[in-house]
Amino acid sequence: MTVPMFQKYKPSKHFQERVEQRFMIQPTMLNDWIKGLLQKAEYNRSQTSSRKIYRVNNIELVVDSVSFTLITIYSLKTQETIEDEIKLNPEIASVLNEAMHNLKNRIIRRTSKRVAKLAQENADLYRKISNSRNNKYIDEWYNKISDNNADIQTEINKQNDLLDQIDMKLA
C-alpha cells in the first residue's frame, strides 16, 4: 500500500524539523527519504476528515490529504529502541556519523571565528602597548588582553566539552 498521490505531498516546516530532530535525516537527503516512506506507508486511521495517519513500521506520519501537506512525523519506539536500531543498522549509523562529523566541523568553525576575533583584538592591543609613548592606558589594555585570554580559554573549553559529548555518542 502507499499514500495516494504521494508525489503531490510537500513537507511543512514543522515536518522537516521533526524529521531532522527525531530521525537525524540531513536536509539534503530529506526528499528521497520522505518519498521512500510515502511509498511504503499504510493507512492507519483518520484524525479529521482531511488529516490522515499513515504508518511505516513504527513510524507514523500525519498528512493533510486536501492540501497535500505532510504535517508531522514521530516514532512509536522508545528512545532506547531507536538507539539500538541505529547501532544495528549500518545505513543509519553512516548517516548519523556524517551528521555528527558535520556538527563537529560547525562547532570548530564557530569557535575558531570567536577565538580569531579575540586574538586579533589582543594583537591590536599588544601593538598599541608596544607603540605607546604614554603609560596612561597600558594597564587598561593589558587587563583587556587578560580578559580576552580568559574568554579564549572559555571558548576552547566549551568547544572541547561539546566535541567530547559528540565523540561519546559516536562510540
Secondary structure by P-SEA (a helix, b strand, c coil): ccccccccccccaaaaaaaaacccccccaaaaaaaaaaaaccccccccccbbbbbcccbbbbbcccccccccccccccaaaaaaaaaacaaaaaaaaaaaaaaaaaaaaaaaaaaaaaaaaaaaaaaaaaaccccccaaaaaaaaaaaaaaaaaaaaaaaaaaaaaaaaac
